[in-house]
Amino acid sequence: MLTTSEEKSVDSKDGFYEELEQAFDYFPKYHMKFLLEDFNAQLERENIFNPTIGNESLHNDSNDNGARIVNLQHKKNLVV
């Protein structure tokens, strides 16, 4: 049975995001970088997320993957 990334262990997720950051930092600093992936991230329509995703979320609840992608966005100064 396949599991979604939300069902993976914390260690597995930590390892993935560490590798993702290393890969992101590996490339020279271009004017724009695109990061495309289905992170199974869900963020609810909370005011706290407006600077990141606006108020256009489709979800009523946030999940761990949503929090992780927002943290990555803040660390790397990305636009979602």
Residue pairs with C-beta under 8 A, 6 or more apart in sequence:
4 40
5 13
5 16
5 39
5 40
5 65
6 40
6 63
6 64
6 65
8 16
13 64
13 65
13 68
17 68
17 72
20 35
20 72
21 72
21 75
21 76
24 33
24 35
24 76
27 33
35 78
39 65
39 68
39 69
40 63
40 65
41 63
41 65
41 66
41 68
41 69
42 57
42 59
42 61
42 62
42 63
42 65
42 66
43 49
43 52
43 53
43 57
43 59
43 62
43 66
43 70
44 57
44 59
44 60
44 61
44 62
45 55
45 57
45 59
45 60
46 62
49 57
49 62
49 70
52 70
52 73
52 74
52 80
53 80
59 66
69 80
72 78
73 79
73 80
